[in-house]
Amino acid sequence: QVQLRESGPSLVKPSQTLSLTCTVSGLSLNSIGVIWVRQAPGKALEWVGGINSGGSTYYKSALKSRLSITKDNSNSQVSLSLNSVTPEDTATYYCATYVGDFWGQGLLVTVSS
């Protein structure tokens, strides 16, 4: 059974770095890509970025200067790091597979002092 699970803080202060982890089970990160998507309250889903099976990364242009996505194949984890966060980064963050339409349940992250 394929499962993705997001983990990380639910509250981050402005200007700090948001670090999230997506743990994947039932699939090997050697053979699949993983993306991060977020949905701000009352807004549409927004693609954040992703990493493919070979480790190449792709970032939303508007976030590229603040964003890093890495993976650890041995631990089946994909990590997202977003620095200098503002309240506009408040959203539910999801990880998902490039193909196969497997999604995590999502994690609501609030940026507030």
C-alpha positions in Angstrom: 0.0 0.0 0.0 1.4 3.4 -1.1 1.4 6.1 1.6 2.8 9.6 1.8 2.9 11.4 5.1 3.9 15.1 5.7 5.5 16.1 9.0 6.8 19.3 10.5 5.8 22.3 12.6 2.3 23.6 12.4 3.4 27.1 13.5 6.4 29.1 12.2 7.4 32.7 13.0 7.9 35.2 10.2 11.4 35.3 8.8 12.1 31.8 10.0 12.7 28.7 7.9 9.9 26.2 7.3 11.2 22.6 7.1 8.8 19.8 6.1 9.4 16.1 5.5 7.4 13.7 3.3 7.9 10.1 4.2 7.0 7.7 1.4 6.1 4.0 1.9 5.2 1.4 -0.6 7.3 3.0 -3.4 11.0 3.5 -3.9 12.3 7.1 -4.3 14.8 5.6 -6.8 12.0 5.1 -9.2 9.5 8.0 -8.6 9.4 11.7 -8.4 7.7 13.7 -5.6 6.2 17.1 -5.7 5.1 19.6 -3.1 1.8 21.5 -3.5 0.2 24.0 -1.1 -3.2 25.5 -0.7 -3.6 28.8 1.1 -6.9 29.4 2.9 -9.6 30.2 0.4 -7.2 29.9 -2.6 -6.5 27.4 -5.3 -3.8 24.7 -5.1 -0.3 26.0 -6.0 2.5 23.9 -7.2 5.6 24.6 -5.1 8.3 22.3 -6.6 9.5 18.8 -7.0 12.3 16.3 -7.3 12.6 13.5 -9.7 13.9 10.0 -9.3 17.4 11.1 -10.4 17.4 13.9 -7.9 16.9 16.9 -10.2 14.8 19.6 -8.7 12.2 22.0 -10.1 10.9 25.0 -8.3 8.1 27.5 -8.8 9.8 30.7 -10.1 8.4 33.0 -7.5 9.8 30.7 -4.7 13.1 29.7 -6.2 15.2 32.0 -4.2 13.8 30.7 -0.9 13.2 27.1 -1.6 15.2 23.9 -1.4 13.9 20.3 -2.0 16.1 17.3 -1.2 15.6 13.6 -0.8 17.0 10.7 1.2 16.4 7.5 -0.8 17.6 5.2 2.0 15.0 6.7 4.4 12.4 7.2 1.8 12.1 10.9 2.7 11.7 14.1 0.7 12.4 17.4 2.5 11.2 20.9 1.8 12.9 23.9 3.2 11.4 27.4 2.7 13.3 30.3 4.2 12.3 33.9 5.1 8.7 32.9 5.5 5.9 35.4 5.7 2.2 35.1 6.6 1.5 34.6 2.8 3.2 31.2 3.2 0.4 30.1 5.5 -1.1 27.1 3.7 -1.8 23.4 3.9 1.2 21.7 2.4 0.9 18.4 0.5 3.4 16.0 -1.0 2.4 13.8 -3.9 3.9 11.5 -6.5 4.6 12.8 -10.0 2.5 9.9 -11.4 0.0 7.5 -9.9 -1.9 10.3 -8.1 -0.8 9.3 -4.6 -1.1 12.2 -2.1 -0.4 12.8 1.6 -3.1 14.0 3.9 -1.6 17.5 4.1 -0.2 19.6 6.9 -1.5 23.0 7.8 1.3 25.4 8.5 0.6 28.9 9.9 3.1 31.7 9.7 2.5 34.0 12.6 4.3 35.7 15.5 
